[in-house]
Amino acid sequence: MNKSYGLFYALIILFLLSIPVNLSASEKDSTHVGDSEESHFDYFLNAEKRGERLFKGLTRAKSDLASCVSCHNINYSDTLNWNPSAHDISASYANKSIADFKSVLMSPLGKKMEESHVGYSFTDEELGYIKTYLATLEADTLYETKPKVNNIILFFFLGAIITMALIDLFFTKKIRYKLIPILIFIFAFGYQIQMLAEGAMALGRKQNYQPAQPIKFSHKVHATDNKIDCRYCHTTVDDSKSAGIPHVNLCMNCHVIVREGTNSGKFEINKIHAAIENNTSVEWIRIHQLPDHVYFNHAQHANVGKRECQECHGIVEEMHVIKQVEDLSMGWCLDCHDKTAVDFQANGYYSESFKKLHEELATGAIDSVRVTDIGGRECARCHY
């Protein structure tokens, strides 16, 4: 036992000795870069700090106006904020002059922005500080998911408990009752197996996945408030494997006239015009995605099967930000195939096929036909 403590203290001493000693101020001056470079670095650092304080409203003079950060998020938020994030502002104005930056903030053209910026007044120097601070955010990502509990730590912790239980059971035998380490082994090892099984089944599944998109597009605003049919944008849903993502040219059918959103102002709609002017595509983040070994055809379901979009995608017309509602697992698909009845009488697709099933329906031998009855459980239908 004493040898163990001695080894432990020796490791601590080696760790402390490995920490580099800070140089004195005179040594820093003699070993670092020249005065001009160091002063430039200090200026940039001070400008960044001042800009951060201005952006967050941490100033000595009290003001009744809301701080910039109260409207423009720095960190990711689960709640949709229609205002552009600090990251968006940084990306948009990184290469623009202070004059352009000032004209947008102090003399905005948009109605929504004009209302929200009433009473704000910044000098060119203060705007320079804010712009410097925003430049430090440009390389950062705003859309990182929240950190989750690391199951690997728990897995290895259980492994350590299992090892200790086995050592005591076969070698040290400190525990009086052998049943105790046996039970510890059974429960810990069983939980590890459960973790591995759940992890394996969860591979590729993204239920409740709801990333922030490059443009704050609201299905509720378009589909519910403005009564735009889903197929106006998703033009290939009835004829193709994929429902299709509309090109920005389709967006321009409306937004060549509609230049300001009720909720988001001009900032988000301007991204569409920027994509057109710069001949670039909008990099939407795909949400619903099946593994590569799975075949799914929208035309077979939406057109032939007459299924509604909401059955798989949830009530999309009520969502500002789209998320994956179902887990899209094989079990979920098979359960739907087992329960869903096929409309053999009204759907002409089935009029020439499955004659035996038509006869059984006519004679009353069966009262309905499920998807399973026409091959909904055949492996080759989805995996080939």
C-alpha positions in Angstrom: 0.0 0.0 0.0 2.8 2.4 0.9 4.6 1.7 -2.4 1.4 2.6 -4.2 1.1 6.0 -2.4 4.8 6.6 -3.1 4.3 6.0 -6.9 1.2 8.3 -6.8 3.1 11.2 -5.2 6.1 10.7 -7.6 3.7 11.0 -10.6 2.3 14.3 -9.1 5.8 15.7 -8.6 6.7 14.8 -12.2 3.5 16.5 -13.5 4.3 19.7 -11.6 7.9 19.8 -12.8 6.6 19.4 -16.4 4.6 22.7 -16.2 6.6 25.5 -18.0 7.6 28.4 -15.8 6.3 31.8 -16.9 9.0 34.2 -18.1 9.4 37.5 -16.3 8.4 40.7 -18.1 11.9 41.6 -19.1 12.5 38.1 -20.5 9.2 38.4 -22.5 10.4 41.7 -24.0 13.7 40.2 -25.0 12.4 36.9 -26.4 9.2 37.8 -28.2 8.5 39.7 -31.4 9.4 43.3 -32.0 7.7 46.3 -30.4 5.7 47.2 -33.5 4.2 43.7 -33.9 3.5 43.3 -30.2 1.8 46.7 -30.0 -0.3 45.8 -33.0 -1.3 42.6 -31.3 -2.2 44.5 -28.1 -4.3 46.9 -30.1 -6.2 44.1 -31.8 -6.7 42.4 -28.5 -8.0 45.6 -26.9 -10.2 46.4 -29.8 -11.7 42.9 -29.7 -12.4 43.2 -25.9 -13.9 46.7 -26.3 -16.0 45.4 -29.2 -17.2 42.5 -27.1 -18.2 44.8 -24.3 -20.1 47.1 -26.7 -21.9 44.1 -28.4 -22.9 42.7 -25.0 -23.9 46.0 -23.5 -21.2 45.9 -20.8 -20.5 49.6 -20.8 -20.1 52.0 -17.9 -22.8 54.4 -19.2 -26.2 52.9 -18.5 -28.7 52.8 -21.4 -32.3 51.9 -21.8 -31.6 50.4 -25.2 -31.2 46.6 -25.5 -27.7 45.3 -26.1 -26.8 43.8 -29.5 -26.5 40.3 -28.1 -30.1 40.4 -26.8 -31.2 40.2 -30.5 -28.3 38.6 -32.2 -27.3 35.2 -30.8 -23.6 34.4 -30.2 -24.3 30.8 -29.2 -26.7 28.2 -30.6 -30.2 28.3 -29.2 -33.0 25.8 -29.5 -35.5 28.6 -29.8 -35.8 30.2 -33.3 -34.4 33.7 -33.3 -35.5 35.5 -36.5 -32.8 38.1 -36.1 -29.4 37.3 -37.8 -26.9 35.7 -35.5 -23.6 37.4 -34.7 -21.9 34.8 -36.9 -24.2 35.8 -39.9 -23.4 39.5 -39.4 -19.7 38.8 -39.3 -19.8 36.7 -42.5 -21.8 39.4 -44.3 -19.8 42.4 -43.3 -16.3 41.0 -42.9 -15.0 42.5 -46.1 -17.0 45.7 -46.0 -15.9 49.1 -44.8 -16.8 50.9 -41.6 -18.9 53.3 -43.7 -20.9 50.5 -45.2 -21.3 48.8 -41.8 -22.4 52.1 -40.3 -25.0 52.9 -43.1 -26.6 49.5 -42.6 -26.8 49.8 -38.8 -27.6 53.5 -38.4 -29.7 54.0 -41.5 -31.3 50.7 -42.3 -33.6 50.4 -45.3 -35.7 47.5 -44.0 -38.9 48.3 -42.0 -38.3 45.7 -39.3 -34.6 46.7 -38.8 -35.5 50.4 -38.8 -37.9 49.9 -36.0 -35.5 47.8 -33.9 -32.5 50.2 -34.3 -34.3 53.4 -33.2 -32.2 55.3 -30.8 -28.9 53.5 -31.4 -25.8 55.7 -32.1 -22.2 54.4 -32.4 -19.1 56.3 -33.5 -16.9 55.1 -36.2 -14.4 54.0 -33.6 -16.9 52.0 -31.7 -18.2 50.4 -34.8 -14.6 49.4 -35.6 -14.3 47.7 -32.3 -17.6 45.8 -32.8 -16.5 44.8 -36.3 -13.2 43.6 -34.9 -15.0 41.5 -32.3 -17.4 40.1 -34.9 -14.4 39.1 -37.1 -13.2 36.7 -34.3 -16.6 34.9 -34.5 -16.5 34.4 -38.3 -14.5 31.2 -38.1 -16.6 29.8 -35.3 -19.6 27.7 -35.9 -23.0 28.6 -34.4 -24.7 25.3 -35.1 -22.9 22.8 -32.8 -25.2 20.4 -31.1 -25.4 20.5 -27.3 -22.8 18.2 -25.6 -24.1 14.9 -24.5 -23.1 12.5 -21.7 -20.2 10.5 -23.0 -21.2 6.9 -22.9 -17.7 5.8 -23.5 -16.7 6.9 -20.1 -19.5 5.0 -18.5 -18.7 1.9 -20.6 -15.1 1.8 -19.5 -16.1 2.6 -15.9 -18.3 -0.5 -16.0 -15.4 -2.4 -17.5 -13.2 -1.4 -14.6 -15.9 -2.6 -12.1 -16.2 -5.9 -14.0 -12.4 -6.3 -13.8 -12.3 -5.7 -10.1 -15.2 -8.1 -9.5 -13.4 -10.9 -11.5 -10.1 -10.2 -9.7 -11.7 -10.5 -6.3 -13.7 -13.6 -7.4 -10.7 -15.6 -8.6 -7.6 -14.1 -6.9 -7.9 -11.7 -3.9 -11.2 -13.0 -2.5 -11.6 -10.1 -0.2 -15.4 -10.1 -0.4 -16.8 -12.8 1.9 -19.9 -13.7 -0.2 -19.1 -14.8 -3.7 -22.6 -14.0 -4.9 -21.8 -10.2 -4.6 -19.0 -10.1 -7.3 -21.0 -12.5 -9.5 -24.0 -10.2 -9.3 -21.8 -7.1 -10.0 -20.4 -8.9 -13.0 -23.8 -9.9 -14.4 -25.4 -6.5 -14.0 -22.4 -4.5 -15.2 -21.7 -6.7 -18.2 -25.4 -6.9 -19.0 -25.6 -3.1 -19.1 -22.6 -2.9 -21.3 -24.3 -5.3 -23.8 -27.4 -3.1 -23.7 -25.3 0.0 -24.4 -23.7 -1.7 -27.4 -27.0 -3.0 -28.8 -28.7 0.4 -28.5 -25.6 2.2 -30.0 -25.6 -0.3 -32.9 -29.3 0.2 -33.5 -29.0 4.0 -33.3 -26.3 4.2 -36.0 -27.6 6.4 -38.8 -30.8 7.4 -37.0 -31.4 11.1 -36.3 -34.8 11.3 -34.6 -35.5 14.9 -33.4 -32.6 16.2 -35.5 -33.2 19.9 -36.0 -30.2 21.8 -37.3 -30.1 25.5 -38.0 -30.3 26.0 -41.7 -28.2 28.6 -43.7 -31.5 30.5 -44.4 -34.2 30.8 -41.8 -36.9 29.3 -44.0 -40.2 28.7 -42.3 -42.6 26.0 -43.6 -45.3 27.5 -41.4 -45.0 30.9 -43.0 -45.0 29.5 -46.5 -47.3 26.4 -46.3 -49.8 27.7 -43.6 -49.8 31.5 -43.6 -49.3 31.9 -47.4 -51.1 28.6 -48.5 -48.3 27.4 -50.8 -48.7 23.8 -51.7 -45.9 21.4 -50.9 -45.6 20.3 -54.5 -44.9 23.9 -55.7 -41.4 23.6 -54.2 -40.9 19.8 -54.0 -41.7 19.3 -57.6 -40.4 15.8 -58.1 -42.2 14.1 -55.1 -44.7 12.4 -57.4 -42.3 11.2 -60.1 -39.0 10.6 -58.5 -37.2 8.8 -55.7 -36.4 12.2 -54.1 -38.9 15.0 -53.3 -36.3 17.5 -54.5 -35.0 20.7 -53.0 -36.0 23.8 -54.9 -33.4 25.9 -56.7 -33.2 29.6 -55.6 -34.6 30.5 -59.0 -37.9 29.0 -57.9 -37.7 31.1 -54.7 -37.3 34.2 -56.9 -40.8 33.7 -58.4 -42.1 35.3 -55.2 -39.1 37.0 -53.7 -38.3 39.1 -56.7 -41.3 41.1 -55.3 -41.4 40.1 -51.7 -38.1 41.6 -50.4 -38.8 41.8 -46.7 -40.1 39.1 -44.4 -42.6 39.8 -41.6 -40.5 38.0 -39.0 -36.9 38.1 -40.4 -36.8 41.5 -42.3 -34.6 41.7 -45.3 -31.5 39.8 -44.1 -32.6 36.3 -44.8 -34.3 37.1 -48.1 -31.1 38.9 -49.2 -29.3 35.6 -49.0 -31.4 34.3 -51.8 -30.6 37.3 -54.0 -26.9 37.0 -53.0 -26.9 33.4 -54.2 -28.4 34.4 -57.5 -26.0 37.3 -58.0 -22.9 35.3 -57.1 -24.1 32.1 -59.0 -23.8 30.0 -55.8 -26.0 27.4 -54.3 -27.6 27.5 -50.8 -26.0 24.7 -48.8 -29.1 23.3 -47.1 -28.5 20.7 -44.3 -30.2 17.4 -45.1 -32.3 16.1 -42.2 -34.2 13.0 -43.4 -31.6 10.6 -44.7 -31.7 6.8 -44.9 -28.6 4.6 -44.9 -27.0 3.9 -48.3 -28.2 0.3 -48.2 -31.8 1.3 -48.0 -33.9 2.1 -51.1 -36.9 4.5 -50.7 -39.0 6.0 -53.4 -41.2 9.0 -52.8 -43.2 8.4 -56.0 -44.1 5.0 -54.8 -45.4 6.3 -51.5 -46.8 9.8 -52.4 -48.1 9.1 -55.9 -49.0 5.4 -56.1 -49.6 4.8 -52.4 -51.4 8.2 -51.9 -49.6 8.7 -48.6 -49.6 12.2 -47.1 -46.3 13.9 -46.3 -47.2 14.3 -42.7 -47.3 10.6 -42.1 -43.5 10.4 -42.3 -42.4 14.0 -41.8 -44.7 15.1 -39.1 -46.9 18.2 -39.2 -44.5 20.2 -41.4 -46.8 23.0 -42.1 -46.7 24.0 -38.4 -42.8 24.0 -38.2 -40.7 27.1 -38.4 -37.6 24.9 -38.3 -37.9 21.4 -39.8 -36.9 18.4 -37.6 -37.0 14.6 -38.0 -40.1 13.5 -36.1 -39.9 9.7 -36.7 -36.8 7.5 -36.2 -37.2 6.0 -39.8 -36.0 2.6 -38.6 -36.8 -0.6 -40.4 -39.2 -1.6 -37.6 -41.1 1.6 -38.0 -41.4 1.1 -41.8 -42.5 -2.5 -41.4 -45.1 -1.6 -38.8 -46.6 0.9 -41.2 -46.6 -1.7 -44.0 -48.4 -4.1 -41.7 -51.1 -1.6 -40.7 -51.7 0.4 -43.9 -54.5 -0.8 -46.1 -54.2 -0.4 -49.9 -57.1 1.2 -51.8 -57.4 -1.5 -54.4 -60.8 -0.3 -55.8 -60.1 3.4 -56.4 -56.4 3.3 -57.1 -55.9 2.4 -60.8 -52.3 1.4 -60.3 -53.6 -1.9 -58.9 -56.3 -2.6 -61.4 -54.1 -4.8 -63.7 -52.0 -6.5 -61.1 -52.8 -8.8 -58.2 -55.8 -10.4 -59.8 -56.0 -13.0 -57.1 -56.4 -10.4 -54.4 -59.1 -8.7 -56.4 -61.0 -11.9 -56.6 -60.6 -12.5 -52.9 -61.9 -9.0 -52.2 -64.9 -9.5 -54.5 -65.9 -12.9 -53.0 -65.4 -11.5 -49.4 -62.6 -13.9 -48.6 -60.6 -10.9 -47.3 -61.9 -7.6 -46.2 -58.8 -5.5 -47.1 -55.3 -5.6 -48.6 -52.4 -4.5 -46.6 -49.0 -3.3 -48.0 -47.5 -6.5 -46.5 -49.8 -8.6 -48.8 -48.3 -7.0 -51.9 -44.7 -7.5 -50.9 -44.3 -4.9 -48.2 -42.1 -7.2 -46.2 -39.9 -8.6 -49.0 -36.3 -7.8 -48.3 -35.5 -7.1 -51.9 -38.0 -4.3 -52.1 -35.8 -2.0 -49.9 -32.4 -3.9 -50.0 -30.9 -5.0 -53.3 
